[in-house]
């Protein structure tokens, strides 16, 4: 696990497969700088003809992603800062949506908030049985507005409502599979990695033009997401400045 304060991001390319791996000492959470780096990397990799498929993964064997940086969240002091903060995951989701390569999500552990949005924005997700999910935003007075379109696209409105309104409880990996977020769930990380590699190699052997057209088909009807997710970021940026949220965040800090 990386010890870098702003996290780490590495891309390994082999046999037409680009593996993008992110990490952060705080349970693989995302400071804004790391989200921006991931966004740019997805755009860059998506434009390379020599790459056919992307694997998105995180460091370590525990948490996949703990969402956005809590330290940055509590430091927001005005509307512009709020919108900019919540635009981080919006920009990454849109980069995943438009990058032109199919993305395999490799989810080895728990994921919260924006991390659930990352998983939902992958085109095919494999996970271990330790990969529980939670959307806890209501507990601090905001909501998962930015990632909601991606999550609802995968698990439907009813699944998103269940996940969002039950904000204090984890949903296990088999719940996520039943709802459609995960395609397969494995007992061990070793099995997960083997299956991710097998799938990536199969996809990389297929006609890249067919893969691109399938990517477009899978994301049909999302052309308005640049504007939609920006609007949602503004909503969250306003809510985070409310007295309710400020009080809630102060309790978490303590």
N, C-alpha and C positions, 0 to 999 in steps of 0.2 A: 504493500500500500504506500502510495506517495506521501511524503511529508511536506510537500510544497503548499504554502498558504493559499495560493491561487489555483491549486490543482494541477493536474497533468493531462495531456492529450497526445496520444501517439497513434500513427497510422502505419500499419504493416501491409504491404502489397505482395501477393504471391499467387501465381496461377489465376489471374483475372479476379482475385478476391481481395478486397480492401477491408482489413479489420481495423476499425476505429475504436480505441480503448481510452476511456476517461477515468480519472480518479481524483479523489479529494480526501484528506484525512478525516473530515467530518462526514463519515458514512456516505462518501461519494456524492455529496451535495454540490450544488453549482453556484459559485459566485458569478456575477455578471460577466466578468472577463472570460471565464471558462465557457460560458454559454455562447459568447460571441465567437470564440475560437472554434467551437464545435459547429456553429452555423457556417462559418467560412470554409471549414474543412469539408463539410457535406456538399457545399456548392462546388468546391474545387474537385473533389473526387467524382462527383456526379457528371462532370464535364469531360472526364478522361475516357477515351475510347478503349484503352487497354484494360479497363475494369468493367466487369459484368455484374458484380453483386457486392453488397456491403454487409459486413457483420458489425453490429453495434454492441459493445460490451463494456463492463466496468471492471475496475480492479478488485482484487480480494475475493473472499469466499463468503461474505456475510451480506451486507446491503448492496442492492443494485444501485439505488439512487434515493437519497433522502430529500430530493426536491431542491428548491432554491435556497440560497444562503440566508440563514436566520439572522446573522449579524447585519447583513445589508437590509433585510426586511425591517428590522427595528430602527434603522438609521434614517428611513425615509421621512422627509420633513415637508415636502410640498407635492402638489399634483404632478408636476413634470417628472420629478424623481420617481414617483409612484408608477406612472405610466411607463417610464423607461425600464424600471425594475421588472415589471410584469411582462414587458415586451420581450424579455430574454427567451423565455420558453416559446412564446408566440413565433419568434423568428426562427428558432430551431425546428419547430413543428412544420412551418412553411418550407424550410429548407429540405426537410425530409420528404415532404409532399411533392416537391418540384425537382428534386435532384436528378431524376432520370434513371436511377438505379434502384432495383428492388433491395429492400433492407431487411435483414434477418436480425431480430432482437434476441439477445442471449441474456436471460434474466436469471441470475444465480441466487438471488436473495431478496429480502424485503424491499419494497419500493413504495414511496409516499409522494403525494401531491404531484408536482411536476414530473417526477419519475414515472408515474402512471401514465402521464401524457406522452412521454417518450416511448414507452412500451406500446401504447395505442397507435402511435404514428408509424411504427414499424409495419412492414407488409406481412411479416410472418414471424411469430414469436414462439420460441422454445424456452422452457423454464424448468427449474427444480421444484420439488414440493415445498421448499423453504421460501419460495417467492410469493409471500403474502403481499397484499396490497391494501392501502388505506388512503382515503381522501379526508383529511382532518381539518380542512380549511375553516369550516363553520365554527370550530372550537376557538378560533381567534378572531371571529367576526368578519371574515372574508369568505370567498367561495372559489371553487375550481373553475372559474369562468373562462379563462384562457384555454385550458386543456379540454373543456367540456365537449366541443365539437369533435375532437379526435377520439375521446373516450366513448361518446354516444355513437359515433360511427361504427365502433367495434362491438360494443355490448348493448346498444340500444338505450332508449330513454329510460325504460324501467330499470335496467341494470345500473345506469348512471345515478338514478334517483336513489336506489338502494344503497349504493356505495357512498354517495354524498351525504344523505340524510343520517345514515348510521355512522356518524363522523368519528366516533371514539373506538370503534371496533375494527379489527383486521378481518379481511376476507382471505381465505386460504387459496392456494394455487389451483386447487381443483374447482373452486367456485369460479375463479377467473377463466379456467379452461371451459367450464360449462357455459359461461356467458359469451365466449368467443374471443376473449383477449389473448389467451394462450392457445396455440394449436396442439401442443403436446407438453406433458409434465413428466419429469424423470426423477427417480429417487436420489441419484447422486450427480455431483457436478461432472464427474468423469463421463457418465453416460450423456449428459447434456452436451459437453464439448465434442464428443464423438459424433453425435447426431447433427449438431450445428455444422461441423466440418463436412459431413456427408452431404447434407442438403446444399451447402454453399458450392461444393464441387459439382453437384448435379446441375444447379442453376447456371454455373459458369460455363457448362458444356453446351448450353442451349443457344439458339439463335438470339444474339443481342437485340436485334430489331424486334423480335417477338416479345422479349422481356420488357423492352421500352413501351411497346404498345399495351402490354398487360398492366404495366405501372399506370399508364394514362387511364386505362379502363377502371382500375381499382379506385382511382381518386376522382372519377367523374362526379361533377356536381359540387366540387370544392373550390371552384375558381374565385369565389368571393372571400376566401379565407384571409387574404392579406388584410382586407378592410375589417372583416369580422373579428379577427383575433386582436387587431389594434384597438377596436372598440371595446373588446372585453378587457384588455389591459388597462384602458382608461377607467373602466368601472372598478376594477380591483384597486387601481391606484388611488381612487377616491375613497373607497371603503377602508383602506388601510390607515387613513388619516382620521377616521372616526374615533370618538371617545371610547366606544366599546372596544375597538381593536387595540387602541393604545393601552388601555387598562389590562386587557387580556395578555398582550405581549409583555407588559411589565411583570406579570405574574410568572410567565415562562422564563423570563430573564433571571428572576430570583430563584 
